[in-house]
Every structure is written in structure tokens, then in C-alpha cells.
Amino acid sequence: MLHSENASPAVDEEFLHGPTGTLTRLAGAAELAAVNELHSRCSQGSLYKRYLGTRTGLTPGEWQHMTNGGTALTWVTYSPESPEHLIAVLQLVGSAGGGSAGGSADLGLLIEDPWQNRRLGTALVRHARTQGHRIGATAITGTVDRQNTAMLRILRSLGASLSFGGGSVIDAVLALPTIDDRLAPAQRERHPGSVGMASAGCLPRC
């Protein structure tokens, strides 16, 4: 079943991002090559914002962990015209010992450069925020570069707690919605801007 971006879809269903016409679904264990091809098409700036360092892809071990469905969830985004050409990858990875109620999860997002600044990042962050409870998380944590004003703006609009992490980064904690919030009208989740988040390194502009 296909859902719009604001419909709080079940974890195993696709959702449509209207402004870009793209689809997002859970990633498969065999899609590492396509994900790494996405990395190869991204600029060094986008990769740095995602990882706060030099990184060109994911290892098989990392991908296996990110797609196991127990302590981590990963989604891929694509255009219906080219389903094998991935334009974004989103990861929600539980903290060490994750899966227990009340835990936190790191949220990682990489979007191919031509698809940035089109509100796709905002939609994906909202999607992950509604799904974190499936791996026992009650909050999303991450780190954002202090120059990433778009991300800071969206985090503030979502009610995140921000604190200086030292150097050029800011630590963020974003509470996940309660069950009642997840069932509330879609308008409650609508926010301006276009941003993305990343795990344990950076939350890049999207």
C-alpha cells in the first residue's frame, strides 16, 4: 500500500513525497552496491556533512547491521522512473544495547546533491521520527555542524534540545512522538525548511 509522506505509514510500506514525486521504502540486504553508488555520486561536501569526515561508502558489515530490522532500520528513496537508481538513504540505528524501551537512536541521512533543498530531507526526518518506536527508541540523537543553519532551524522547529558538543558541532536530542502524536492529523507534523540528519557525525543539509 502506498502512503503520502504525512500518513505515518507502517514500517514495511512505501510512502510518496509529493513535491519530488519520489518513493521511500525499507532497504534490502542486497542493496549495498546501489547505496555505495549513491555515495559515489555525492559531492565531497555532502559526504563530509553526512559523516563529518572522509567517507565514500559503507562496508558489508555496516550494511548488515543497518538492515537487520531489530536494532536498526534503513530506508532508500528513488524516483519511480528509475527504481534501481537510489537518490537517498536514511538510517535509524539504535544505541548500544538498543531495542530496549527508552533508548536512543542515531539518525543518518544522505541525499544526492541534485535532490537536496527540495523538502525531501524534511519529509524523511519526519518519517524516521514516526518509526523510531519500532526499535525501542524514544529519542533521536545526532551531531550537527554549527554552520548547518538549515538543520538547526528544523531541529528547533521540531522541539529538539541543542547543546554545544565542542569544536564546530552541536549535539541534538529529538524526542519521538507519543502514540497519540503519531495518530494525530498530518498537519501537526508539517514544518518549513529542508534538512537532513546523520548518525554519530553530522546532520547534513538536504
Phi, psi and omega per residue, in radians:
M1 nan 2.419 -3.123
L2 -1.729 2.359 3.113
H3 -2.106 2.695 2.985
S4 -1.320 2.928 -3.064
E5 -1.096 -0.403 -3.051
N6 -1.738 0.202 -2.999
A7 -1.659 0.086 -3.101
S8 0.856 1.088 -3.029
P9 -1.197 2.800 3.020
A10 -1.147 2.789 -2.993
V11 -1.128 -0.429 -3.064
D12 -1.769 0.322 -3.109
E13 -2.052 2.651 3.078
E14 -1.344 2.678 2.950
F15 -2.333 2.622 -3.061
L16 -1.752 2.294 2.994
H17 -1.711 1.850 -3.013
G18 -0.987 -0.858 -3.073
P19 -1.033 -0.551 3.132
T20 -1.846 -0.225 -3.101
G21 1.222 0.353 -3.113
T22 -1.628 2.793 3.114
L23 -2.027 2.553 3.098
T24 -2.228 2.368 3.128
R25 -2.558 2.937 3.073
L26 -1.086 2.462 3.131
A27 -1.374 2.652 3.074
G28 -1.738 2.709 -3.111
A29 -1.093 -0.416 -3.084
A30 -1.560 0.116 -3.028
E31 -1.713 0.257 -3.122
L32 -1.029 -0.744 -3.110
A33 -1.053 -0.754 3.132
A34 -1.151 -0.643 3.105
V35 -1.153 -0.734 3.119
N36 -1.227 -0.503 3.008
E37 -1.129 -0.666 3.043
L38 -1.030 -0.792 3.101
H39 -0.997 -0.714 -3.075
S40 -1.180 -0.410 -3.138
R41 -1.551 -0.221 -3.108
C42 -1.425 2.586 3.110
S43 -1.220 2.800 3.085
Q44 -1.063 -0.592 3.115
G45 -1.110 -0.764 3.129
S46 -1.150 -0.717 3.120
L47 -1.140 -0.676 3.129
Y48 -1.144 -0.737 3.128
K49 -1.125 -0.566 3.127
R50 -1.262 -0.728 -3.001
Y51 -1.995 -0.093 -3.053
L52 0.915 0.734 -3.137
G53 3.027 -3.090 3.139
T54 -1.456 2.086 -3.118
R55 -2.678 2.355 -3.089
T56 -2.089 0.015 3.138
G57 2.974 -3.060 -3.122
L58 -1.955 2.617 3.094
T59 -1.504 2.807 3.080
P60 -0.981 -0.688 3.129
G61 -1.120 -0.739 3.104
E62 -1.104 -0.766 -3.108
W63 -1.146 -0.691 3.104
Q64 -1.057 -0.745 3.120
H65 -1.138 -0.696 -3.059
M66 -1.286 -0.284 -3.105
T67 -2.020 0.297 -3.060
N68 -1.347 -0.288 3.068
G69 1.347 -0.182 3.137
G70 -1.621 -0.923 3.125
T71 -1.995 0.052 -3.131
A72 -2.646 2.613 3.062
L73 -2.307 2.431 3.102
T74 -2.340 2.378 3.111
W75 -2.094 2.650 3.022
V76 -2.156 2.608 -3.117
T77 -2.114 2.503 -3.086
Y78 -2.710 2.854 3.027
S79 -1.521 2.423 3.140
P80 -0.981 -0.462 3.141
E81 -1.277 -0.411 -3.107
S82 -2.433 1.278 -3.040
P83 -1.111 -0.357 3.134
E84 -1.592 -0.120 3.124
H85 -1.720 1.703 -3.074
L86 -1.378 2.417 -3.140
I87 -1.971 -0.169 3.109
A88 -2.764 2.611 3.028
V89 -2.339 2.322 -3.069
L90 -2.174 2.252 -3.141
Q91 -2.188 2.441 3.026
L92 -2.195 1.888 -3.000
V93 -2.054 2.136 3.140
G94 -1.144 2.668 3.112
S95 -1.190 2.939 3.128
A96 -0.934 2.269 -3.069
G97 1.317 0.329 -3.079
G98 -1.097 3.087 -3.083
G99 1.650 -0.237 3.104
S100 -1.561 2.536 -3.110
A101 -1.040 2.462 3.106
G102 1.520 0.094 3.141
G103 -1.449 3.061 3.093
S104 -1.962 2.902 3.131
A105 -2.459 2.449 3.052
D106 -1.511 2.371 -3.107
L107 -1.950 2.113 -3.135
G108 -2.067 2.407 -3.122
L109 -2.516 2.264 3.025
L110 -2.239 2.222 3.133
I111 -2.151 2.327 3.115
E112 -1.029 2.455 -2.971
D113 -0.879 -0.806 -3.100
P114 -1.117 -0.287 -3.097
W115 -1.749 0.046 3.108
Q116 -1.371 2.820 3.118
N117 1.048 0.603 3.116
R118 -2.254 0.383 3.086
R119 1.278 0.060 3.126
L120 -1.191 -0.738 3.128
G121 -1.020 -0.742 3.125
T122 -1.060 -0.776 -3.137
A123 -1.109 -0.703 -3.118
L124 -1.203 -0.691 3.087
V125 -1.085 -0.754 3.102
R126 -1.072 -0.719 -3.139
H127 -1.061 -0.858 -3.135
A128 -1.094 -0.620 -3.135
R129 -1.105 -0.570 3.125
T130 -1.429 -0.201 -3.049
Q131 -1.858 -0.152 -3.050
G132 -1.030 -0.502 -3.136
H133 -1.090 -0.348 -3.090
R134 -1.257 -0.305 3.028
I135 -2.013 0.435 3.024
G136 1.371 0.241 -3.091
A137 -1.564 2.582 3.005
T138 -2.073 -0.049 3.123
A139 -2.676 2.657 3.022
I140 -1.846 2.342 3.088
T141 -2.131 2.694 3.115
G142 -3.072 -3.133 -3.109
T143 -2.271 2.360 -3.104
V144 -2.183 2.432 3.047
D145 -1.131 2.446 -3.080
R146 -1.116 -0.366 3.122
Q147 -1.481 -0.103 -3.099
N148 -1.494 1.329 -3.026
T149 -1.154 -0.556 -3.141
A150 -1.123 -0.763 3.134
M151 -1.164 -0.732 3.132
L152 -1.072 -0.654 3.131
R153 -1.125 -0.783 -3.117
I154 -1.217 -0.653 3.112
L155 -1.082 -0.739 3.103
R156 -1.108 -0.700 -3.107
S157 -1.170 -0.459 3.106
L158 -1.547 -0.012 3.094
G159 1.470 0.395 -3.134
A160 -1.222 2.648 3.023
S161 -1.610 2.171 -3.087
L162 -2.021 2.429 3.090
S163 -2.580 2.585 -3.131
F164 -1.164 2.214 -3.132
G165 -1.684 0.036 -3.097
G166 1.742 2.558 -3.140
G167 1.141 -2.233 -3.050
S168 -1.859 0.313 -3.069
V169 -2.106 2.775 3.073
I170 -2.189 2.315 3.086
D171 -1.499 2.445 -3.110
A172 -2.217 2.471 3.014
V173 -2.271 2.108 -3.102
L174 -2.072 2.010 3.137
A175 -1.197 2.457 3.060
L176 -1.402 2.663 -3.134
P177 -1.183 2.673 3.041
T178 -1.312 3.009 3.104
I179 -0.997 -0.751 3.139
D180 -1.083 -0.701 3.131
D181 -1.130 -0.674 -3.125
R182 -1.149 -0.465 -3.125
L183 -1.626 -0.040 -3.102
A184 -1.251 2.892 3.126
P185 -0.991 2.655 -3.066
A186 -1.061 -0.516 -3.082
Q187 -1.018 -0.495 -3.097
R188 -1.140 -0.375 -3.099
E189 -1.764 0.071 -3.084
R190 -1.494 2.272 -3.136
H191 -2.475 2.576 3.131
P192 -1.330 2.925 3.049
G193 1.695 3.043 -3.123
S194 -2.552 1.958 -3.026
V195 -2.517 3.075 3.061
G196 -2.525 2.913 -3.118
M197 -2.253 2.791 3.136
A198 -2.503 2.725 -3.081
S199 -1.542 2.458 2.939
A200 0.682 0.784 3.125
G201 -3.080 -1.026 -3.141
C202 -2.841 2.834 3.089
L203 -2.149 1.584 -2.939
P204 -1.275 2.715 3.037
R205 -1.158 2.343 -3.113
C206 -2.236 nan nan
